[in-house]
Amino acid sequence: MVEEIPAFFDPHGNGALQVYSFENTENNYDLDEEMERYLAVHEMSGQEIQTITLTNEDGYDIRACEFKKEDRFWILFMLGRGKGKMVLATYNCDAIIDEATAEIIFSSISSIKIRD
C-alpha cells in the first residue's frame, strides 16, 4: 500500500495502479462532474484532455482520460453504477505505455464489481 491506498504493480515494470472507492449515501455520483473536479484539483483543468465515456458489459459507467504531469504519464479511470458508489483508479508511470499494457489496465478496471 502507498499512503494506505491499495497499489498494484509489476516488479519488472515502471508503473503503479492505485484504486480508491467512494460512497455517497445521499446522492449518486455524476462521473463527468467528478472527472472535472479531479482534474481541477490536480491543476489539469486548463489542459486539452480528452475523456472517453462508455458502459461495460455489466452496466457500469466508465470515464477515462490520459494526461502527463511533472514528467509522469497518468491514466485516470472512474467507474460507477448509481447507488452512490464510485471507484477511482489511477495508473502512473515514467513513460507513455504501449497498447497491450493499456488494454490490461483497462480490462482490470472494467472487471471491478461494486456491491449494492
VMD Tcl script that builds the backbone (N, CA, C; Angstrom):
set m [mol new atoms 348]
animate dup $m
set s [atomselect $m all]
$s set {name element resname resid chain x y z} {
  {N N MET 1 A 0.835 -1.181 0.000}
  {CA C MET 1 A 0.000 0.000 0.000}
  {C C MET 1 A 0.880 1.245 0.000}
  {N N VAL 2 A 0.397 2.252 -0.686}
  {CA C VAL 2 A 1.041 3.551 -0.704}
  {C C VAL 2 A 0.044 4.531 -0.099}
  {N N GLU 3 A 0.429 5.227 0.948}
  {CA C GLU 3 A -0.462 6.179 1.619}
  {C C GLU 3 A -1.794 5.519 1.992}
  {N N GLU 4 A -1.755 4.267 2.392}
  {CA C GLU 4 A -2.928 3.475 2.766}
  {C C GLU 4 A -3.928 3.296 1.625}
  {N N ILE 5 A -3.448 3.378 0.395}
  {CA C ILE 5 A -4.263 3.161 -0.797}
  {C C ILE 5 A -3.697 1.922 -1.487}
  {N N PRO 6 A -4.560 0.938 -1.799}
  {CA C PRO 6 A -4.035 -0.253 -2.478}
  {C C PRO 6 A -3.310 0.123 -3.771}
  {N N ALA 7 A -2.122 -0.403 -3.950}
  {CA C ALA 7 A -1.331 -0.150 -5.151}
  {C C ALA 7 A -0.883 -1.489 -5.733}
  {N N PHE 8 A -1.000 -1.618 -7.039}
  {CA C PHE 8 A -0.629 -2.839 -7.737}
  {C C PHE 8 A 0.405 -2.477 -8.785}
  {N N PHE 9 A 1.439 -3.310 -8.890}
  {CA C PHE 9 A 2.473 -3.022 -9.871}
  {C C PHE 9 A 3.201 -4.297 -10.244}
  {N N ASP 10 A 3.770 -4.270 -11.430}
  {CA C ASP 10 A 4.616 -5.344 -11.920}
  {C C ASP 10 A 6.037 -4.995 -11.470}
  {N N PRO 11 A 6.685 -5.851 -10.684}
  {CA C PRO 11 A 8.027 -5.506 -10.205}
  {C C PRO 11 A 9.034 -5.287 -11.331}
  {N N HIS 12 A 8.710 -5.747 -12.533}
  {CA C HIS 12 A 9.606 -5.551 -13.678}
  {C C HIS 12 A 9.143 -4.404 -14.562}
  {N N GLY 13 A 8.038 -3.763 -14.176}
  {CA C GLY 13 A 7.504 -2.647 -14.951}
  {C C GLY 13 A 7.921 -1.318 -14.355}
  {N N ASN 14 A 7.295 -0.250 -14.847}
  {CA C ASN 14 A 7.669 1.063 -14.334}
  {C C ASN 14 A 6.471 1.875 -13.867}
  {N N GLY 15 A 5.317 1.236 -13.633}
  {CA C GLY 15 A 4.135 1.974 -13.228}
  {C C GLY 15 A 3.414 1.321 -12.065}
  {N N ALA 16 A 2.436 2.056 -11.539}
  {CA C ALA 16 A 1.636 1.551 -10.426}
  {C C ALA 16 A 0.180 1.922 -10.638}
  {N N LEU 17 A -0.696 1.005 -10.281}
  {CA C LEU 17 A -2.141 1.203 -10.345}
  {C C LEU 17 A -2.633 1.357 -8.915}
  {N N GLN 18 A -3.304 2.472 -8.625}
  {CA C GLN 18 A -3.885 2.696 -7.303}
  {C C GLN 18 A -5.401 2.744 -7.455}
  {N N VAL 19 A -6.104 2.140 -6.487}
  {CA C VAL 19 A -7.559 2.018 -6.562}
  {C C VAL 19 A -8.179 2.600 -5.297}
  {N N TYR 20 A -9.147 3.492 -5.493}
  {CA C TYR 20 A -9.843 4.153 -4.397}
  {C C TYR 20 A -11.341 3.861 -4.539}
  {N N SER 21 A -12.053 3.771 -3.439}
  {CA C SER 21 A -13.506 3.611 -3.520}
  {C C SER 21 A -14.176 4.696 -2.695}
  {N N PHE 22 A -15.363 5.110 -3.161}
  {CA C PHE 22 A -16.106 6.183 -2.516}
  {C C PHE 22 A -17.571 5.792 -2.409}
  {N N GLU 23 A -18.228 6.300 -1.375}
  {CA C GLU 23 A -19.666 6.088 -1.228}
  {C C GLU 23 A -20.305 7.391 -0.784}
  {N N ASN 24 A -21.386 7.757 -1.450}
  {CA C ASN 24 A -22.164 8.931 -1.110}
  {C C ASN 24 A -23.567 8.431 -0.782}
  {N N THR 25 A -23.948 8.471 0.475}
  {CA C THR 25 A -25.235 7.906 0.891}
  {C C THR 25 A -26.414 8.799 0.530}
  {N N GLU 26 A -26.152 10.046 0.112}
  {CA C GLU 26 A -27.238 10.968 -0.208}
  {C C GLU 26 A -27.529 11.077 -1.697}
  {N N ASN 27 A -26.527 10.931 -2.534}
  {CA C ASN 27 A -26.703 11.122 -3.973}
  {C C ASN 27 A -25.870 10.121 -4.756}
  {N N ASN 28 A -26.219 9.960 -6.031}
  {CA C ASN 28 A -25.386 9.195 -6.936}
  {C C ASN 28 A -24.270 10.101 -7.450}
  {N N TYR 29 A -23.190 9.506 -7.893}
  {CA C TYR 29 A -22.084 10.270 -8.446}
  {C C TYR 29 A -22.349 10.577 -9.914}
  {N N ASP 30 A -22.061 11.793 -10.315}
  {CA C ASP 30 A -22.057 12.172 -11.720}
  {C C ASP 30 A -20.593 12.075 -12.149}
  {N N LEU 31 A -20.261 11.040 -12.928}
  {CA C LEU 31 A -18.857 10.793 -13.261}
  {C C LEU 31 A -18.233 11.927 -14.057}
  {N N ASP 32 A -19.026 12.605 -14.878}
  {CA C ASP 32 A -18.478 13.738 -15.634}
  {C C ASP 32 A -18.073 14.863 -14.682}
  {N N GLU 33 A -18.928 15.164 -13.704}
  {CA C GLU 33 A -18.597 16.192 -12.715}
  {C C GLU 33 A -17.399 15.773 -11.862}
  {N N GLU 34 A -17.364 14.511 -11.482}
  {CA C GLU 34 A -16.250 14.026 -10.663}
  {C C GLU 34 A -14.937 14.086 -11.433}
  {N N MET 35 A -14.983 13.784 -12.735}
  {CA C MET 35 A -13.781 13.862 -13.568}
  {C C MET 35 A -13.297 15.309 -13.635}
  {N N GLU 36 A -14.221 16.243 -13.882}
  {CA C GLU 36 A -13.852 17.659 -13.933}
  {C C GLU 36 A -13.255 18.114 -12.609}
  {N N ARG 37 A -13.865 17.691 -11.500}
  {CA C ARG 37 A -13.383 18.081 -10.175}
  {C C ARG 37 A -11.971 17.526 -9.929}
  {N N TYR 38 A -11.767 16.256 -10.263}
  {CA C TYR 38 A -10.448 15.635 -10.062}
  {C C TYR 38 A -9.380 16.378 -10.859}
  {N N LEU 39 A -9.671 16.646 -12.123}
  {CA C LEU 39 A -8.694 17.328 -12.978}
  {C C LEU 39 A -8.420 18.745 -12.492}
  {N N ALA 40 A -9.439 19.439 -11.994}
  {CA C ALA 40 A -9.244 20.794 -11.473}
  {C C ALA 40 A -8.389 20.773 -10.206}
  {N N VAL 41 A -8.680 19.850 -9.291}
  {CA C VAL 41 A -7.911 19.747 -8.051}
  {C C VAL 41 A -6.443 19.468 -8.346}
  {N N HIS 42 A -6.189 18.675 -9.386}
  {CA C HIS 42 A -4.812 18.331 -9.745}
  {C C HIS 42 A -4.248 19.270 -10.808}
  {N N GLU 43 A -4.878 20.445 -10.926}
  {CA C GLU 43 A -4.417 21.516 -11.802}
  {C C GLU 43 A -4.266 21.076 -13.248}
  {N N MET 44 A -5.224 20.286 -13.706}
  {CA C MET 44 A -5.197 19.807 -15.088}
  {C C MET 44 A -6.353 20.376 -15.906}
  {N N SER 45 A -7.216 21.178 -15.303}
  {CA C SER 45 A -8.441 21.619 -15.968}
  {C C SER 45 A -8.198 22.534 -17.160}
  {N N GLY 46 A -7.093 23.240 -17.229}
  {CA C GLY 46 A -6.833 24.136 -18.338}
  {C C GLY 46 A -6.228 23.448 -19.548}
  {N N GLN 47 A -5.843 22.204 -19.405}
  {CA C GLN 47 A -5.196 21.482 -20.498}
  {C C GLN 47 A -6.231 20.809 -21.392}
  {N N GLU 48 A -5.821 20.528 -22.594}
  {CA C GLU 48 A -6.660 19.801 -23.544}
  {C C GLU 48 A -6.603 18.312 -23.193}
  {N N ILE 49 A -7.654 17.820 -22.552}
  {CA C ILE 49 A -7.697 16.425 -22.135}
  {C C ILE 49 A -8.966 15.800 -22.692}
  {N N GLN 50 A -8.796 14.715 -23.407}
  {CA C GLN 50 A -9.946 14.025 -23.976}
  {C C GLN 50 A -10.384 12.917 -23.022}
  {N N THR 51 A -11.660 12.918 -22.698}
  {CA C THR 51 A -12.230 11.907 -21.814}
  {C C THR 51 A -13.059 10.943 -22.654}
  {N N ILE 52 A -12.907 9.646 -22.427}
  {CA C ILE 52 A -13.763 8.680 -23.105}
  {C C ILE 52 A -14.866 8.261 -22.136}
  {N N THR 53 A -16.029 8.019 -22.707}
  {CA C THR 53 A -17.210 7.632 -21.947}
  {C C THR 53 A -17.728 6.335 -22.524}
  {N N LEU 54 A -17.932 5.342 -21.668}
  {CA C LEU 54 A -18.506 4.087 -22.141}
  {C C LEU 54 A -19.196 3.353 -21.010}
  {N N THR 55 A -19.908 2.326 -21.365}
  {CA C THR 55 A -20.576 1.452 -20.399}
  {C C THR 55 A -20.071 0.046 -20.648}
  {N N ASN 56 A -19.641 -0.651 -19.585}
  {CA C ASN 56 A -19.126 -2.002 -19.787}
  {C C ASN 56 A -20.268 -3.014 -19.820}
  {N N GLU 57 A -19.947 -4.269 -20.031}
  {CA C GLU 57 A -20.972 -5.309 -20.197}
  {C C GLU 57 A -21.807 -5.541 -18.940}
  {N N ASP 58 A -21.328 -5.090 -17.778}
  {CA C ASP 58 A -22.088 -5.218 -16.531}
  {C C ASP 58 A -22.958 -4.001 -16.248}
  {N N GLY 59 A -22.964 -3.022 -17.150}
  {CA C GLY 59 A -23.799 -1.839 -16.990}
  {C C GLY 59 A -23.177 -0.714 -16.192}
  {N N TYR 60 A -21.875 -0.799 -15.903}
  {CA C TYR 60 A -21.197 0.269 -15.177}
  {C C TYR 60 A -20.781 1.367 -16.139}
  {N N ASP 61 A -20.993 2.602 -15.734}
  {CA C ASP 61 A -20.498 3.746 -16.487}
  {C C ASP 61 A -19.015 3.895 -16.194}
  {N N ILE 62 A -18.239 4.179 -17.227}
  {CA C ILE 62 A -16.794 4.362 -17.079}
  {C C ILE 62 A -16.392 5.645 -17.785}
  {N N ARG 63 A -15.540 6.399 -17.123}
  {CA C ARG 63 A -14.898 7.560 -17.720}
  {C C ARG 63 A -13.397 7.323 -17.605}
  {N N ALA 64 A -12.664 7.725 -18.620}
  {CA C ALA 64 A -11.211 7.559 -18.591}
  {C C ALA 64 A -10.557 8.708 -19.351}
  {N N CYS 65 A -9.365 9.062 -18.920}
  {CA C CYS 65 A -8.573 10.055 -19.647}
  {C C CYS 65 A -7.097 9.812 -19.366}
  {N N GLU 66 A -6.268 10.387 -20.201}
  {CA C GLU 66 A -4.814 10.303 -20.049}
  {C C GLU 66 A -4.259 11.712 -19.982}
  {N N PHE 67 A -3.190 11.889 -19.233}
  {CA C PHE 67 A -2.502 13.162 -19.224}
  {C C PHE 67 A -1.077 12.968 -18.727}
  {N N LYS 68 A -0.264 13.981 -18.961}
  {CA C LYS 68 A 1.111 13.958 -18.485}
  {C C LYS 68 A 1.276 15.119 -17.527}
  {N N LYS 69 A 1.862 14.845 -16.360}
  {CA C LYS 69 A 2.095 15.880 -15.363}
  {C C LYS 69 A 3.412 15.580 -14.660}
  {N N GLU 70 A 4.235 16.620 -14.558}
  {CA C GLU 70 A 5.523 16.504 -13.880}
  {C C GLU 70 A 6.324 15.295 -14.360}
  {N N ASP 71 A 6.416 15.154 -15.683}
  {CA C ASP 71 A 7.177 14.081 -16.328}
  {C C ASP 71 A 6.665 12.678 -16.008}
  {N N ARG 72 A 5.405 12.571 -15.583}
  {CA C ARG 72 A 4.775 11.264 -15.344}
  {C C ARG 72 A 3.574 11.153 -16.263}
  {N N PHE 73 A 3.355 9.966 -16.787}
  {CA C PHE 73 A 2.201 9.673 -17.615}
  {C C PHE 73 A 1.117 9.093 -16.711}
  {N N TRP 74 A -0.120 9.595 -16.825}
  {CA C TRP 74 A -1.232 9.175 -15.978}
  {C C TRP 74 A -2.415 8.708 -16.816}
  {N N ILE 75 A -3.086 7.676 -16.334}
  {CA C ILE 75 A -4.393 7.288 -16.855}
  {C C ILE 75 A -5.334 7.326 -15.653}
  {N N LEU 76 A -6.452 7.984 -15.816}
  {CA C LEU 76 A -7.443 8.126 -14.760}
  {C C LEU 76 A -8.717 7.407 -15.189}
  {N N PHE 77 A -9.242 6.573 -14.314}
  {CA C PHE 77 A -10.492 5.854 -14.576}
  {C C PHE 77 A -11.480 6.147 -13.460}
  {N N MET 78 A -12.750 6.303 -13.813}
  {CA C MET 78 A -13.832 6.374 -12.838}
  {C C MET 78 A -14.895 5.396 -13.280}
  {N N LEU 79 A -15.406 4.645 -12.325}
  {CA C LEU 79 A -16.375 3.602 -12.623}
  {C C LEU 79 A -17.507 3.706 -11.605}
  {N N GLY 80 A -18.752 3.674 -12.065}
  {CA C GLY 80 A -19.886 3.748 -11.152}
  {C C GLY 80 A -21.153 3.207 -11.795}
  {N N ARG 81 A -22.139 2.948 -10.938}
  {CA C ARG 81 A -23.439 2.491 -11.448}
  {C C ARG 81 A -24.506 2.839 -10.410}
  {N N GLY 82 A -24.803 4.117 -10.318}
  {CA C GLY 82 A -25.833 4.540 -9.371}
  {C C GLY 82 A -25.482 4.163 -7.943}
  {N N LYS 83 A -26.473 4.084 -7.105}
  {CA C LYS 83 A -26.340 3.651 -5.705}
  {C C LYS 83 A -25.332 4.464 -4.906}
  {N N GLY 84 A -24.832 5.590 -5.452}
  {CA C GLY 84 A -23.916 6.439 -4.705}
  {C C GLY 84 A -22.550 5.841 -4.449}
  {N N LYS 85 A -22.126 4.911 -5.290}
  {CA C LYS 85 A -20.809 4.294 -5.122}
  {C C LYS 85 A -19.979 4.518 -6.380}
  {N N MET 86 A -18.684 4.745 -6.164}
  {CA C MET 86 A -17.795 5.017 -7.280}
  {C C MET 86 A -16.411 4.455 -6.963}
  {N N VAL 87 A -15.741 3.992 -8.004}
  {CA C VAL 87 A -14.348 3.564 -7.899}
  {C C VAL 87 A -13.529 4.493 -8.781}
  {N N LEU 88 A -12.435 4.980 -8.235}
  {CA C LEU 88 A -11.495 5.796 -8.975}
  {C C LEU 88 A -10.187 5.027 -9.004}
  {N N ALA 89 A -9.588 4.927 -10.165}
  {CA C ALA 89 A -8.301 4.245 -10.283}
  {C C ALA 89 A -7.353 5.126 -11.087}
  {N N THR 90 A -6.109 5.167 -10.644}
  {CA C THR 90 A -5.089 5.907 -11.376}
  {C C THR 90 A -3.931 4.964 -11.676}
  {N N TYR 91 A -3.388 5.129 -12.857}
  {CA C TYR 91 A -2.171 4.407 -13.227}
  {C C TYR 91 A -1.174 5.477 -13.615}
  {N N ASN 92 A 0.022 5.428 -13.045}
  {CA C ASN 92 A 1.041 6.394 -13.443}
  {C C ASN 92 A 2.374 5.686 -13.623}
  {N N CYS 93 A 3.155 6.220 -14.552}
  {CA C CYS 93 A 4.451 5.612 -14.865}
  {C C CYS 93 A 5.367 6.659 -15.485}
  {N N ASP 94 A 6.593 6.246 -15.764}
  {CA C ASP 94 A 7.607 7.158 -16.281}
  {C C ASP 94 A 7.432 7.507 -17.761}
  {N N ALA 95 A 6.776 6.657 -18.527}
  {CA C ALA 95 A 6.668 6.872 -19.971}
  {C C ALA 95 A 5.289 6.450 -20.455}
  {N N ILE 96 A 4.898 6.940 -21.607}
  {CA C ILE 96 A 3.623 6.542 -22.198}
  {C C ILE 96 A 3.645 5.032 -22.405}
  {N N ILE 97 A 2.549 4.383 -22.026}
  {CA C ILE 97 A 2.502 2.924 -22.089}
  {C C ILE 97 A 2.091 2.442 -23.472}
  {N N ASP 98 A 2.427 1.190 -23.758}
  {CA C ASP 98 A 2.046 0.613 -25.041}
  {C C ASP 98 A 0.587 0.150 -24.987}
  {N N GLU 99 A 0.050 -0.162 -26.136}
  {CA C GLU 99 A -1.366 -0.538 -26.248}
  {C C GLU 99 A -1.694 -1.805 -25.455}
  {N N ALA 100 A -0.797 -2.779 -25.430}
  {CA C ALA 100 A -1.046 -4.027 -24.693}
  {C C ALA 100 A -1.173 -3.759 -23.189}
  {N N THR 101 A -0.313 -2.905 -22.656}
  {CA C THR 101 A -0.386 -2.567 -21.237}
  {C C THR 101 A -1.660 -1.790 -20.937}
  {N N ALA 102 A -2.012 -0.869 -21.820}
  {CA C ALA 102 A -3.250 -0.100 -21.638}
  {C C ALA 102 A -4.461 -1.034 -21.615}
  {N N GLU 103 A -4.471 -2.029 -22.467}
  {CA C GLU 103 A -5.586 -2.979 -22.511}
  {C C GLU 103 A -5.664 -3.798 -21.224}
  {N N ILE 104 A -4.536 -4.219 -20.696}
  {CA C ILE 104 A -4.524 -4.972 -19.437}
  {C C ILE 104 A -5.091 -4.121 -18.303}
  {N N ILE 105 A -4.663 -2.878 -18.236}
  {CA C ILE 105 A -5.145 -1.973 -17.183}
  {C C ILE 105 A -6.644 -1.742 -17.345}
  {N N PHE 106 A -7.077 -1.431 -18.564}
  {CA C PHE 106 A -8.494 -1.163 -18.783}
  {C C PHE 106 A -9.340 -2.395 -18.474}
  {N N SER 107 A -8.896 -3.563 -18.880}
  {CA C SER 107 A -9.640 -4.799 -18.592}
  {C C SER 107 A -9.748 -5.037 -17.087}
  {N N SER 108 A -8.680 -4.755 -16.370}
  {CA C SER 108 A -8.696 -4.909 -14.915}
  {C C SER 108 A -9.708 -3.964 -14.279}
  {N N ILE 109 A -9.698 -2.705 -14.682}
  {CA C ILE 109 A -10.637 -1.738 -14.114}
  {C C ILE 109 A -12.067 -2.083 -14.503}
  {N N SER 110 A -12.279 -2.452 -15.737}
  {CA C SER 110 A -13.618 -2.772 -16.220}
  {C C SER 110 A -14.210 -4.006 -15.528}
  {N N SER 111 A -13.364 -4.862 -14.995}
  {CA C SER 111 A -13.852 -6.090 -14.337}
  {C C SER 111 A -14.270 -5.868 -12.877}
  {N N ILE 112 A -14.051 -4.671 -12.355}
  {CA C ILE 112 A -14.421 -4.373 -10.962}
  {C C ILE 112 A -15.931 -4.462 -10.803}
  {N N LYS 113 A -16.364 -5.073 -9.721}
  {CA C LYS 113 A -17.785 -5.170 -9.378}
  {C C LYS 113 A -18.025 -4.361 -8.108}
  {N N ILE 114 A -19.064 -3.537 -8.115}
  {CA C ILE 114 A -19.420 -2.738 -6.948}
  {C C ILE 114 A -20.605 -3.425 -6.264}
  {N N ARG 115 A -20.443 -3.729 -5.006}
  {CA C ARG 115 A -21.526 -4.384 -4.264}
  {C C ARG 115 A -22.632 -3.390 -3.962}
  {N N ASP 116 A -23.862 -3.819 -4.162}
  {CA C ASP 116 A -25.023 -2.942 -3.884}
  {C C ASP 116 A -25.364 -2.917 -2.416}
}
mol reanalyze $m
mol bondsrecalc $m
mol representation Tube
mol addrep $m
